[in-house]
Amino acid sequence: MRQWLDLAQRLLADRRAATAVEYGLILALIVIAIIASIMSVADVTTDMWVNVNDRVAAVS
């Protein structure tokens, strides 16, 4: 029983897990920002290619 209490005390005193969670949250925010940027660029790029397609079709 004493071993379990010692283990619990060490786990509660250990701050490495909190740091890992913080890094995980930061990474998640970066991934969300990257996805939002790619989606924004994708819309603009799609519109550009649709415009190119329309102009080429009009000339042909």
N, C-alpha and C positions, 0 to 999 in steps of 0.2 A: 504494500500500500504506500509505503514511503517513497518508493521509486516513482510511482505515478504522480505523487504530489511534487516531487522534485522536477519531473519532466514537465508538468503543467506550469510550474514557476519559471522554468527556463524558456518555455514557449511564450509565455506572457511577456517576459523581459526581452525577447528577441525582436528587434526592430527591422530585420532584413526583409521579412514578409511584407511589412508596410511599404518599404521602399520598392519592392517588386510590384506591388499593386499600383503605386504611383507611376512607375515606368510603364506599366501596362495601360493605364489611363491616358498617359501622354501619347503612347504609340497609337492607341485607338483614335484619339483626336487627329493625329497626323494622317492616319489612313482615311478618316472621314473627309478631311480637307482635300486629300489627293483625289478621292473618288468624286467629290463635288467639282473639282477643277476639271477632271477628265470629262465628266458629263457636260459641263459648260462648253468645253472646247469641241466635244463631239457634235453638239447641236450646231455650232457655227460651221464646222467642217462639213457636216451633212448639207447644210443650206448652201454652202459654196459649191459643192459638187452637183447639187440639183440645179443650181443656176448655170453651171458649165454645161450640164446635160441639156438643159432647155435651149441654150444658145446654139449648141452644136446641132440639135435636132431642127432648130429653126433655119439654119443655114443649109442643111441637107435637103 
